[in-house]
Amino acid sequence: MSDFKYFSKNGQILPIEQATIPLENVEYSYGFGVYETMKVRNGVVYFVDQHVNRLFKSSEIIELIHSYSKEQIKGYIEDLINKLRSESENAEISCNIKMLLIGGREPLLFIIPLSPLFPDRKLYSQGAKTITVHNERLLPNAKTLNMFPSYMAYKKAKENGCYDALYIDSQGYITEGTRTNFFAIKGSTLFSPPLDKILEGVTRTTMIHVARKHGFEIQEKDIPLSEIDQYDDSFLTSTSTRIVPIRQIDDFIYAEIPEKLKELMAAYDAFLKESNGIFVV
């Protein structure tokens, strides 16, 4: 349960105790819904336009029909943040905001504040350990509630002391993590799996923007698991953790975090501080 006192349901601010979904809700039980998670740090909501846009794109892909507008949902988010501020001794609150849009005859929109996630700082200096699992997501461009394979893969990763699990498709290519985007790096070139095979993360999008401004080249290509030793390193991106270097994939261990990746991490952190939560191409 959230540590916060309120949430939003269809635009109405309610006590968090009422954040429930009936057991007979077939759409939720069968995963007919989409979701987004946004970061709020020191009162700043990061990249709300991009997250709301992706919520709509995901709902379109799975043919989830609803009557909400983007401006409506952005207003609901603002109303909830203002309510949380008014109830807090610290106006510069920090949390994660989860938007959950469930389909059906009368679609439900939940906007729920959750305690923020603060990753282990060692991940950034030492890199993350990962494992691989064979999985190909249905409708990979949509962020849906059909998450059972992801749950099992992430569970396996944690049981093996890993930060995340990487998906390997039927051809042996790395596509993405259970909740992260995957990149490989060689020199000043970043390699990303093709967009049609992955969920295009908001952090992925903004990171690529920063990388190009700092002289990095971006290439989309299939990345075989068997060829990961041909790169200087690889890394993961996500809303909660920004850029996380990878130390290990299964039994393969990278020698060190390359300087170019460290430069990119520093540049992206600076961008986040300067952006005030707004991204305009």
PEPE-V694269 format. One record per residue. RES is the residue in three letters. OMEGA is omega as a letter, one per 30 degrees, with the letter a starting at -180 (none if undefined). Layout:
BEGIN
RES:OMEGA
RES:OMEGA
END
This chain:
BEGIN
MET:a
SER:l
ASP:a
PHE:a
LYS:a
TYR:l
PHE:a
SER:l
LYS:a
ASN:l
GLY:a
GLN:l
ILE:a
LEU:l
PRO:a
ILE:l
GLU:a
GLN:l
ALA:a
THR:l
ILE:a
PRO:l
LEU:a
GLU:l
ASN:a
VAL:a
GLU:l
TYR:a
SER:a
TYR:l
GLY:l
PHE:a
GLY:l
VAL:a
TYR:l
GLU:l
THR:a
MET:l
LYS:l
VAL:l
ARG:l
ASN:l
GLY:a
VAL:l
VAL:a
TYR:l
PHE:a
VAL:a
ASP:a
GLN:a
HIS:l
VAL:l
ASN:a
ARG:l
LEU:l
PHE:l
LYS:l
SER:a
SER:l
GLU:a
ILE:a
ILE:l
GLU:l
LEU:a
ILE:l
HIS:a
SER:a
TYR:l
SER:l
LYS:a
GLU:l
GLN:a
ILE:l
LYS:l
GLY:l
TYR:l
ILE:a
GLU:l
ASP:a
LEU:l
ILE:l
ASN:l
LYS:l
LEU:l
ARG:a
SER:a
GLU:a
SER:l
GLU:a
ASN:a
ALA:a
GLU:a
ILE:l
SER:l
CYS:l
ASN:l
ILE:l
LYS:l
MET:a
LEU:a
LEU:a
ILE:a
GLY:a
GLY:l
ARG:l
GLU:a
PRO:l
LEU:l
LEU:l
PHE:l
ILE:a
ILE:l
PRO:a
LEU:l
SER:a
PRO:l
LEU:l
PHE:a
PRO:l
ASP:a
ARG:a
LYS:l
LEU:a
TYR:a
SER:a
GLN:a
GLY:a
ALA:l
LYS:l
THR:l
ILE:l
THR:l
VAL:l
HIS:l
ASN:l
GLU:a
ARG:l
LEU:a
LEU:a
PRO:l
ASN:a
ALA:l
LYS:a
THR:l
LEU:l
ASN:a
MET:a
PHE:l
PRO:l
SER:l
TYR:a
MET:l
ALA:l
TYR:l
LYS:l
LYS:l
ALA:a
LYS:l
GLU:l
ASN:l
GLY:a
CYS:l
TYR:a
ASP:l
ALA:l
LEU:l
TYR:l
ILE:a
ASP:a
SER:l
GLN:l
GLY:a
TYR:l
ILE:l
THR:a
GLU:l
GLY:a
THR:l
ARG:a
THR:l
ASN:a
PHE:l
PHE:l
ALA:a
ILE:l
LYS:a
GLY:l
SER:l
THR:l
LEU:a
PHE:a
SER:l
PRO:a
PRO:a
LEU:a
ASP:a
LYS:a
ILE:l
LEU:a
GLU:a
GLY:l
VAL:l
THR:l
ARG:a
THR:a
THR:l
MET:l
ILE:l
HIS:l
VAL:a
ALA:a
ARG:l
LYS:a
HIS:l
GLY:l
PHE:l
GLU:a
ILE:l
GLN:l
GLU:l
LYS:l
ASP:a
ILE:a
PRO:l
LEU:a
SER:a
GLU:a
ILE:l
ASP:l
GLN:a
TYR:l
ASP:a
ASP:l
SER:a
PHE:a
LEU:l
THR:l
SER:a
THR:a
SER:a
THR:l
ARG:l
ILE:l
VAL:l
PRO:l
ILE:l
ARG:a
GLN:l
ILE:a
ASP:a
ASP:a
PHE:a
ILE:l
TYR:a
ALA:a
GLU:l
ILE:a
PRO:a
GLU:a
LYS:l
LEU:l
LYS:l
GLU:a
LEU:l
MET:l
ALA:a
ALA:a
TYR:l
ASP:l
ALA:l
PHE:a
LEU:a
LYS:a
GLU:a
SER:a
ASN:l
GLY:a
ILE:l
PHE:l
VAL:a
VAL:none
END
